[in-house]
Amino acid sequence: MPPVPWRTPPAALIDMRHDGSALPSTRAVLSAAGDFLADAVVADQPVLYLGPSARLAALRRTVRTRAQAVTWVDTDVLVRNPARLLPALGEFVSSYRGVRVRALVDLSVPRPAGPVRDELYLHEFLLNTGECQSWPLDLRCCYDIVTVGAEVAEALNEMHHRPASGAEAQDAFEAELPPPPSAVRFPADITTLAALREFVHRHATAAGVAPDRIDDLAYAVNEVVTNSICHGAGHADLSVWTEPTFFCCDVRDRGRITDPLVGRVKPEAGAGSGRGLWLVHHLCDLVQVRSSSAGTTVRMRIDRNPAG
């Protein structure tokens, strides 16, 4: 596949500056974010804000007549799958090719635990990879301690205040996910794809997933399993189970993916490959991808009660 534009900025602009800090309250976050955005607007520098809808609305009022100079992205849905954060940043950088830009990301997810927390950490590690480090971007992350909790704030602070290391991203990408709990398995190969989709539909329906989301999930699972069959050993192992919030599908095979940015880079129009995991990340509410010499796992979650 040809290089994606945001992976290849002009050589003279290669230099991402990335910092972040924990703040004591929402008020402190709004104050710091308002200053950051205002400074960029005054300097006539393109600036992006990714943050929760309530804070986004408050900051729009603060910036007022200059609000149109800021690109606003609501993360209330986006951040539930942190894998969507990095491509949002990359596409903003790409849209101003040849110009240095700024971005502020508010990572204040309410008390993230388990997979959401782990994916937030992986997102931060991936920002230290060579591709991202080459962006002409001044990036600031903020998060308030009350919202994320002291433990998560401390971990994020540590990530932002030590030398960048792409090795951490690779290690995190190769780490095993926790094994599925009591789950129902479906061994899949090229002869069982129709039965696989029916299996996902049946169990997701029993778990209370909305019909349109079941279609999204069945398509995503079919995509992952098909990739496993075509590029792996010709078969894959699907497990499904129900959590309090999510219905989960876990696809494992013996193949290996070496690029930790897989699924986080938007394929170019007309690209013959590379679209599968990108689509999966946008069809599901939370996706985790891990791969090592032991094999590859793609874990997909769909909200069981999005209106709740």
N, C-alpha and C positions, 0 to 999 in steps of 0.2 A: 504494500500500500504506500502511495506517495506520502511524504512528510506532511503532517497536519500543520497549518500555518503557525499556531501558537507555540509549536516546538522549535521553530527556526527563526528567531528574531534577528535583526541586523547585528553584526558582531559588535558594533560600537555601543550597542545598548545592553549588552549582556551584563546584568548585575541586578539581582533581586535583593532588596533589603527587607527583612522580615523581622518584626518584633511583636511583642504582646505582653499583656500584664493583667493580673487580677485586680478588680476594683471592688470597693466595699458595698456598692448598692446600685440600683437602677439609676438613681439620680447621678451618681458619679460616672456611670457609663454614658448617659446622655450628654453630660457636660464634656467629657473627653471626646466623644464622637462628634459633637457639634463643633468643637474647636478644630478637629482634624479635617472635617468636611469644609468648614469655612476657610481654612488656610489654603486648601486645594483650589477652591473657587476663586479666591483672591489672586492666587498665582496663575489662574487660567489653565489649570492642569486637570485633565479628565479624572474623575473620581467615582468610585463605585462604593455603595453601601449595601452589605448583605446583613440583614438582621430581622428580628421578630416584627410582626406587623404593628404591634402597639408602639414599639420604639421607633419604627420607621415613620409612623404617622406623627409622633411627637417631634422627631427631627425635621420632618418636612416643615412643620410650623416654625421651628427654630430658624431654619435656613431661609424660610419665607420666599422672597422674590428670587432668591438664587437657587431655589429647589430644582428648577428645570436644568441646572448645570450639573446635577448629580444623577447618576444612574442608580435606581433603587431596585433592590431585589428582596422580596419578602421570603424569609427562610422558615416560616411556620410549617410549611410542608417540605420545603427543600431540605432542611437540616435533619429531618427524620431519617433520611438516607444520606449520611454525610458524604458519600461518594459523589453526590451531585454538586458539592461545593467547589471542588477543584476545577471541573469543566466550566462552571460559571465564571470563575476567575480567569481561566484561560481564554474563554471567548471574549471577555471584556478586553484583555490585553490585545488579542488578535484584532479586535475592531478598531484599535488605534495604532495599527502597525506603524512603526517608525517614530512613535511618541512615547515618552515616559509617562506612566500613569500611576495613580494611587488607588488603594482599596482598603476599606475597613470592614472586617468580618466580626460580627458579634456572635460569639460561640456560647451564649448564655442559654443552653438547653436545660430545662428544669430537671435537676438531679438525674443526669443520665446514668444509666446502669447497664450492665451486661453488654449486648451487642452494639447499642448506640454509642456507649462510652468507648468501646474498643474501636469502632469505626471513626470516631472523632480523633482518637489518638493516631490511628493509621493515616488519616488525612493530614495531620500535622507532620508526621514522618515523611509523607510523600512530597510535601512542599520542599524538602531538603534534597530531592533527587536532582540529577543534572538538568533534566528538561525544564523543571520548574525554576530552578536556580538561575536559568538563563533569561527569565522574563525581565523586561524593563519595567519593574514594578516596585513601588514602595508599599508594602503590605503591613498593616497593623491589625492584630487580633485583640479583642477584649472580651471579658467574661466577668460577671459579677459573682462574688463568693456566695452570696445568699441564694442565688438561683442555682448555680451548678453544684454547690456544696464544697466544703473545704478540701476534701480529698482530691476531687477532680481539678479544682483550681490550683492546688499545689502541683499536680502532675503536669498540667498545661504550662504553669510557670516554669517548671524545670525544663520542659521542651523548648521554651522560648529563650532561655537564658544559658544555653550551652551551645558549643559549636555545632553547626549543621553537619549531619552525617547521613549520606544516602544508604549506608550499611544498615542503619536502624530500620529504614523502610523495607529493605529486603528481608531482614530478620522477621519483622512483623508480618510481612506477606507470606512468609514460609511457615509461620507458627500454626500449629494445629488448632482448629476450632474445638470447643467442647463437644464431646460425642452427643448425638441426639439422645433424648430421653426415650422412654418407651414409645416406639414408633412403629408404623406399618410400612413394610418395605415392598418395593416393586422393582425387580431386576428387569432392565430394559435393553432391547436391541432393535435393529432396523425392522424386525417383524412385529414389534409390539407397540409402535408409536400411537396407533389409534386407541388401543386399550389403555395406554399410559394416560392419554388426555381424559378418557372416561374415568379412570381411577382418580385423577386430580379433581375433576368435577364432582364426583361422588363424595369424596372426603371433605372437600372445601364446603360443599353444600351442607353437610352434616355439622360442620364447625360454625355455620352461620354467616359465611362470607357472602356479600352481596353478589348477585348474578353477574353484573358487568365486571366486577373485580375478579370473579372466578375465571372469566374469559381471558383477562389480562394474565392471570397466573398460569393458566393452562398453556397459553402461548409462550410465556417465558420459560416454563419448564420444558416444553417441547423444543424450544430453541437451544437450551443448554444441553439437553440429552442428545439432540441431533449433532451438535458440535462434538460431544463426547464420542459418539459413534463414528463420526467422519474423521476426527483427528486423534482419537485415542485408540483403545484396543478393540473397538467395535461394539462395546456395551457399556452400560453405566448402571449405578445402583441408586434408586430414588427412595428416600424415606420421607414420610409425612407425619406431622404431629400437631397438636393444638396447645397453644400457650394462652394465658389469660387475655392477652391483647391481640395476638397474632395467630394466623394459621401458617405453618412452616413447611417448606419443601427443601430437601437437602439432596443434591446430586453429587455423587462421588465417582471418580474414575481413576485410572492409573496413569493418565497423561500428565504432562507438566507444562505450566505456563511460566515463562521467565520474566515477563514484563509486569511489575507491580502496578503499572498505570492502566492495565487492561480494563476496558469498559468505562474508563474515565476520559477518554479522548474521542471527541466527536469525529466519526468517519467523514471523509470528504464526499460530496455528492457524486453518486455514480460508482463509489468504491465497491468492488466485488466482494470484499470481506471486511471483517472488523466491526460489523454492525450488531452482531448477536448480543454480546454482553452490554453494549451501550443501550440497546433497547430494553434488556432485562432490568438494568438500573432504573429506567424510566417507567417501566410497567409495574414494578413492585415497590412496596413501601420501605423496605430495608433489604439490602443485598450485601452479603459478605463473600469475598472470593479469597481463597488461600491456596497456594500451590507450592510443592516442594518435590524432592526426589521420591517421596512416598505417594504422590498423586495430587489430584486437584479436587477441591470441594467448592461448590457454589451453593450458598444457603440463601433462600429467598423467603421473605415474609410479606404477608398481606394482612392489613388490618381487618379484624373480625367485626369491628363496630365503629366505623369512621364517624358516625354521627354522635357517638356517645361521649 
